Amino acid sequence: GINAENGVWGGGGVIVPGSNGCLYCLEERDMAVQWSCSLPGGSLHATPLPLVTGQILATTTDGTLWAIRDGGEVRGRVTLPGKVFSSPAIGRDRDIVIGCRDNYCYVLKADF
């Protein structure tokens, strides 16, 4: 189902993760699904991160960081060596920072 507790504004609506492996963009007015994006590899539990570029970063529990364009198109992905339940964050130099269940924190260049 949809986890509205981890919703965030972006992509033209409210972006919410789904435990079914889908990312949803809901209309602000009536919460109707504007678009959705299926992300294979696990559930989405963490809050997605909308970027100023209009892209959205989301993580699946299998350890994949996804870059999604507004509209639900997958633009890129990076797979980490462990499971991920944390939300991505932006670091000092606009790098992407993400914690992983292998007990490491990763800093990635935003090449999406």
C-alpha positions as protocol buffer text, in pm:
chain_id: "A"
residue {
  index: 1
  type: GLY
  ca { x: 0 y: 0 z: 0 }
}
residue {
  index: 2
  type: ILE
  ca { x: 85 y: 366 z: -3 }
}
residue {
  index: 3
  type: ASN
  ca { x: 278 y: 505 z: 293 }
}
residue {
  index: 4
  type: ALA
  ca { x: 140 y: 859 z: 322 }
}
residue {
  index: 5
  type: GLU
  ca { x: 343 y: 923 z: 639 }
}
residue {
  index: 6
  type: ASN
  ca { x: 658 y: 940 z: 423 }
}
residue {
  index: 7
  type: GLY
  ca { x: 508 y: 1169 z: 159 }
}
residue {
  index: 8
  type: VAL
  ca { x: 683 y: 1482 z: 37 }
}
residue {
  index: 9
  type: TRP
  ca { x: 596 y: 1767 z: -205 }
}
residue {
  index: 10
  type: GLY
  ca { x: 754 y: 1738 z: -549 }
}
residue {
  index: 11
  type: GLY
  ca { x: 694 y: 1623 z: -904 }
}
residue {
  index: 12
  type: GLY
  ca { x: 380 y: 1834 z: -931 }
}
residue {
  index: 13
  type: GLY
  ca { x: 207 y: 1677 z: -631 }
}
residue {
  index: 14
  type: VAL
  ca { x: 264 y: 1471 z: -318 }
}
residue {
  index: 15
  type: ILE
  ca { x: 526 y: 1198 z: -374 }
}
residue {
  index: 16
  type: VAL
  ca { x: 465 y: 891 z: -159 }
}
residue {
  index: 17
  type: PRO
  ca { x: 643 y: 555 z: -142 }
}
residue {
  index: 18
  type: GLY
  ca { x: 455 y: 227 z: -166 }
}
residue {
  index: 19
  type: SER
  ca { x: 538 y: -96 z: 12 }
}
residue {
  index: 20
  type: ASN
  ca { x: 442 y: -264 z: -317 }
}
residue {
  index: 21
  type: GLY
  ca { x: 754 y: -128 z: -492 }
}
residue {
  index: 22
  type: CYS
  ca { x: 579 y: 168 z: -659 }
}
residue {
  index: 23
  type: LEU
  ca { x: 639 y: 539 z: -617 }
}
residue {
  index: 24
  type: TYR
  ca { x: 326 y: 753 z: -648 }
}
residue {
  index: 25
  type: CYS
  ca { x: 258 y: 1118 z: -726 }
}
residue {
  index: 26
  type: LEU
  ca { x: -81 y: 1221 z: -585 }
}
residue {
  index: 27
  type: GLU
  ca { x: -287 y: 1527 z: -672 }
}
residue {
  index: 28
  type: GLU
  ca { x: -287 y: 1780 z: -390 }
}
residue {
  index: 29
  type: ARG
  ca { x: -662 y: 1844 z: -411 }
}
residue {
  index: 30
  type: ASP
  ca { x: -815 y: 1498 z: -404 }
}
residue {
  index: 31
  type: MET
  ca { x: -513 y: 1265 z: -364 }
}
residue {
  index: 32
  type: ALA
  ca { x: -589 y: 1094 z: -696 }
}
residue {
  index: 33
  type: VAL
  ca { x: -290 y: 919 z: -853 }
}
residue {
  index: 34
  type: GLN
  ca { x: -127 y: 1156 z: -1104 }
}
residue {
  index: 35
  type: TRP
  ca { x: 143 y: 907 z: -1202 }
}
residue {
  index: 36
  type: SER
  ca { x: 316 y: 601 z: -1061 }
}
residue {
  index: 37
  type: CYS
  ca { x: 647 y: 430 z: -1121 }
}
residue {
  index: 38
  type: SER
  ca { x: 721 y: 64 z: -1053 }
}
residue {
  index: 39
  type: LEU
  ca { x: 1069 y: 16 z: -903 }
}
residue {
  index: 40
  type: PRO
  ca { x: 1164 y: -353 z: -899 }
}
residue {
  index: 41
  type: GLY
  ca { x: 1382 y: -476 z: -618 }
}
residue {
  index: 42
  type: GLY
  ca { x: 1194 y: -429 z: -297 }
}
residue {
  index: 43
  type: SER
  ca { x: 962 y: -207 z: -100 }
}
residue {
  index: 44
  type: LEU
  ca { x: 990 y: 167 z: -60 }
}
residue {
  index: 45
  type: HIS
  ca { x: 987 y: 271 z: 306 }
}
residue {
  index: 46
  type: ALA
  ca { x: 1200 y: 587 z: 313 }
}
residue {
  index: 47
  type: THR
  ca { x: 1088 y: 939 z: 225 }
}
residue {
  index: 48
  type: PRO
  ca { x: 1176 y: 1026 z: -137 }
}
residue {
  index: 49
  type: LEU
  ca { x: 1391 y: 1331 z: -208 }
}
residue {
  index: 50
  type: PRO
  ca { x: 1269 y: 1580 z: -472 }
}
residue {
  index: 51
  type: LEU
  ca { x: 1552 y: 1774 z: -637 }
}
residue {
  index: 52
  type: VAL
  ca { x: 1546 y: 2128 z: -778 }
}
residue {
  index: 53
  type: THR
  ca { x: 1603 y: 1971 z: -1123 }
}
residue {
  index: 54
  type: GLY
  ca { x: 1254 y: 1819 z: -1103 }
}
residue {
  index: 55
  type: GLN
  ca { x: 1389 y: 1470 z: -1049 }
}
residue {
  index: 56
  type: ILE
  ca { x: 1304 y: 1256 z: -748 }
}
residue {
  index: 57
  type: LEU
  ca { x: 1544 y: 1023 z: -567 }
}
residue {
  index: 58
  type: ALA
  ca { x: 1397 y: 714 z: -400 }
}
residue {
  index: 59
  type: THR
  ca { x: 1541 y: 401 z: -240 }
}
residue {
  index: 60
  type: THR
  ca { x: 1419 y: 44 z: -245 }
}
residue {
  index: 61
  type: THR
  ca { x: 1500 y: -203 z: 30 }
}
residue {
  index: 62
  type: ASP
  ca { x: 1723 y: -413 z: -197 }
}
residue {
  index: 63
  type: GLY
  ca { x: 1983 y: -131 z: -182 }
}
residue {
  index: 64
  type: THR
  ca { x: 1899 y: 56 z: -501 }
}
residue {
  index: 65
  type: LEU
  ca { x: 1891 y: 436 z: -528 }
}
residue {
  index: 66
  type: TRP
  ca { x: 1661 y: 543 z: -812 }
}
residue {
  index: 67
  type: ALA
  ca { x: 1648 y: 872 z: -1003 }
}
residue {
  index: 68
  type: ILE
  ca { x: 1300 y: 935 z: -1143 }
}
residue {
  index: 69
  type: ARG
  ca { x: 1183 y: 1217 z: -1368 }
}
residue {
  index: 70
  type: ASP
  ca { x: 857 y: 1398 z: -1308 }
}
residue {
  index: 71
  type: GLY
  ca { x: 600 y: 1176 z: -1475 }
}
residue {
  index: 72
  type: GLY
  ca { x: 748 y: 853 z: -1344 }
}
residue {
  index: 73
  type: GLU
  ca { x: 1026 y: 781 z: -1596 }
}
residue {
  index: 74
  type: VAL
  ca { x: 1333 y: 611 z: -1448 }
}
residue {
  index: 75
  type: ARG
  ca { x: 1644 y: 810 z: -1537 }
}
residue {
  index: 76
  type: GLY
  ca { x: 1911 y: 611 z: -1354 }
}
residue {
  index: 77
  type: ARG
  ca { x: 1994 y: 386 z: -1064 }
}
residue {
  index: 78
  type: VAL
  ca { x: 2282 y: 284 z: -840 }
}
residue {
  index: 79
  type: THR
  ca { x: 2287 y: -37 z: -637 }
}
residue {
  index: 80
  type: LEU
  ca { x: 2463 y: -35 z: -300 }
}
residue {
  index: 81
  type: PRO
  ca { x: 2614 y: -349 z: -139 }
}
residue {
  index: 82
  type: GLY
  ca { x: 2350 y: -376 z: 134 }
}
residue {
  index: 83
  type: LYS
  ca { x: 1984 y: -311 z: 206 }
}
residue {
  index: 84
  type: VAL
  ca { x: 1865 y: 50 z: 230 }
}
residue {
  index: 85
  type: PHE
  ca { x: 1585 y: 175 z: 453 }
}
residue {
  index: 86
  type: SER
  ca { x: 1709 y: 535 z: 480 }
}
residue {
  index: 87
  type: SER
  ca { x: 1615 y: 844 z: 282 }
}
residue {
  index: 88
  type: PRO
  ca { x: 1871 y: 1001 z: 50 }
}
residue {
  index: 89
  type: ALA
  ca { x: 2002 y: 1345 z: 147 }
}
residue {
  index: 90
  type: ILE
  ca { x: 2202 y: 1617 z: -27 }
}
residue {
  index: 91
  type: GLY
  ca { x: 2555 y: 1680 z: 100 }
}
residue {
  index: 92
  type: ARG
  ca { x: 2766 y: 1995 z: 105 }
}
residue {
  index: 93
  type: ASP
  ca { x: 2881 y: 1973 z: -258 }
}
residue {
  index: 94
  type: ARG
  ca { x: 2541 y: 1857 z: -387 }
}
residue {
  index: 95
  type: ASP
  ca { x: 2652 y: 1497 z: -352 }
}
residue {
  index: 96
  type: ILE
  ca { x: 2395 y: 1236 z: -256 }
}
residue {
  index: 97
  type: VAL
  ca { x: 2444 y: 1089 z: 91 }
}
residue {
  index: 98
  type: ILE
  ca { x: 2277 y: 763 z: 186 }
}
residue {
  index: 99
  type: GLY
  ca { x: 2308 y: 514 z: 471 }
}
residue {
  index: 100
  type: CYS
  ca { x: 2323 y: 143 z: 400 }
}
residue {
  index: 101
  type: ARG
  ca { x: 2263 y: -167 z: 613 }
}
residue {
  index: 102
  type: ASP
  ca { x: 2624 y: -274 z: 556 }
}
residue {
  index: 103
  type: ASN
  ca { x: 2709 y: -14 z: 828 }
}
residue {
  index: 104
  type: TYR
  ca { x: 2850 y: 240 z: 584 }
}
residue {
  index: 105
  type: CYS
  ca { x: 2733 y: 579 z: 466 }
}
residue {
  index: 106
  type: TYR
  ca { x: 2787 y: 642 z: 95 }
}
residue {
  index: 107
  type: VAL
  ca { x: 2850 y: 972 z: -81 }
}
residue {
  index: 108
  type: LEU
  ca { x: 2762 y: 959 z: -451 }
}
residue {
  index: 109
  type: LYS
  ca { x: 2810 y: 1212 z: -728 }
}
residue {
  index: 110
  type: ALA
  ca { x: 2479 y: 1319 z: -876 }
}
residue {
  index: 111
  type: ASP
  ca { x: 2541 y: 1193 z: -1230 }
}
residue {
  index: 112
  type: PHE
  ca { x: 2179 y: 1107 z: -1301 }
}
